[in-house]
Amino acid sequence: MQTRILADADAVAHEAARVIAAEARAAVATRAQFILAVSGGSTPWQMLRALAGEQVPWPAVHVVQVDERVAPARDPQRNLTHLRESLLAHVPVPVDQVHAMPVEEADLDAAARSYARTLERIAGTPPVLDLAHLGLGPDGHTASLLPGDPALEVSDRDVALSGVYMQRRRMTLTYPLLDRARRILWLVTGADKAAMLPRLLAADPSIPAGRVRQERALLLADRAAAGKGGAPHSP
């Protein structure tokens, strides 16, 4: 995994926006579309606000969700709420190319299957994302792949449901789909991630994040997350 350590969360967000914009331009030039999967979190919202100011071929972009809380529409805990406020309200992505996880459905298992079919429709069978953005939780989770959750062991589906975590169930992309992505972009900021960052870099399978394939991954972290002495840096 390539690793870049930057000064702070703002620097990480802006560098991530530049990386995504470059990947989008290259993907559209090569394959005529760019499929971006976005996670939640405060630094990602900064990243998306910065991305709105970058040169991106928006009419050819599809936006999908890495994970989402099972909550009503416009709930402040929904990742989609922040995604709309930070990015979608400011860029000309066609409405039918924004693919929200259907977490408001009564039958969540059917909803997960439906989202998997949506991904196949836009990204092939099996679906391949152009870029999946991931974060790292203080407990080592990523997406909504949570410590001890049955979704960790899902190998035959691209979308699954988690148990209750911080008072909400979640819908999440699974390892098989994440591992097929052409590019993984990790954003890791804050001192509360310092204990887990070395374990991620070591591909420690005892934490959920450590089980994501690293061959096509780029990690952007700030100095606080890297801790004293930092993590290895590569340009």
BELWODA-V224445 format. One record per backbone hydrogen bond with DSSP energy under -1.0 kcal/mol. NH is the residue of the N-H (numbers start at 1). CO is the residue of the C=O. Records with the same first field share a line. If there is no record, write none. Layout:
NH: CO + CO
This chain:
2: 217
4: 219
6: 221
12: 8
13: 9
14: 10
15: 11
16: 12
17: 13
18: 14
19: 15
20: 16
21: 17
22: 18
23: 19
24: 20
25: 21
26: 22
27: 23
28: 24
29: 25
30: 26
31: 27
32: 28
34: 60
36: 62
37: 131
38: 64
45: 41
46: 42
47: 43
48: 44
49: 45
50: 46
51: 47
52: 48
53: 50
54: 51
56: 54
58: 56
60: 57
61: 58
62: 34
63: 97
64: 36
66: 38
68: 171
70: 169
71: 69
75: 72
78: 75
82: 78
83: 79
84: 80
85: 81
86: 82
87: 83
88: 83
89: 84
90: 87
93: 91
97: 94
98: 95
99: 63
103: 101
105: 102
111: 107
112: 108
113: 109
114: 110
115: 111
116: 112
117: 113
118: 114
119: 115
120: 116
121: 117
122: 118
123: 119
124: 120
128: 123
130: 35
131: 35
132: 183
133: 37
134: 185
137: 141
140: 137
142: 145
145: 142
149: 146
152: 149
153: 150
154: 151
160: 172
162: 170
165: 168
168: 165
171: 68
172: 160
173: 66
174: 158
178: 174
179: 175
181: 178
182: 129
184: 216
185: 132
186: 218
187: 134
188: 220
193: 190
194: 191
197: 193
200: 196
201: 197
202: 198
203: 200
204: 199
207: 204
209: 140
211: 208
212: 209
217: 214
218: 184
219: 2
220: 186
221: 4
222: 188
223: 6
226: 222
227: 223
230: 227
234: 3
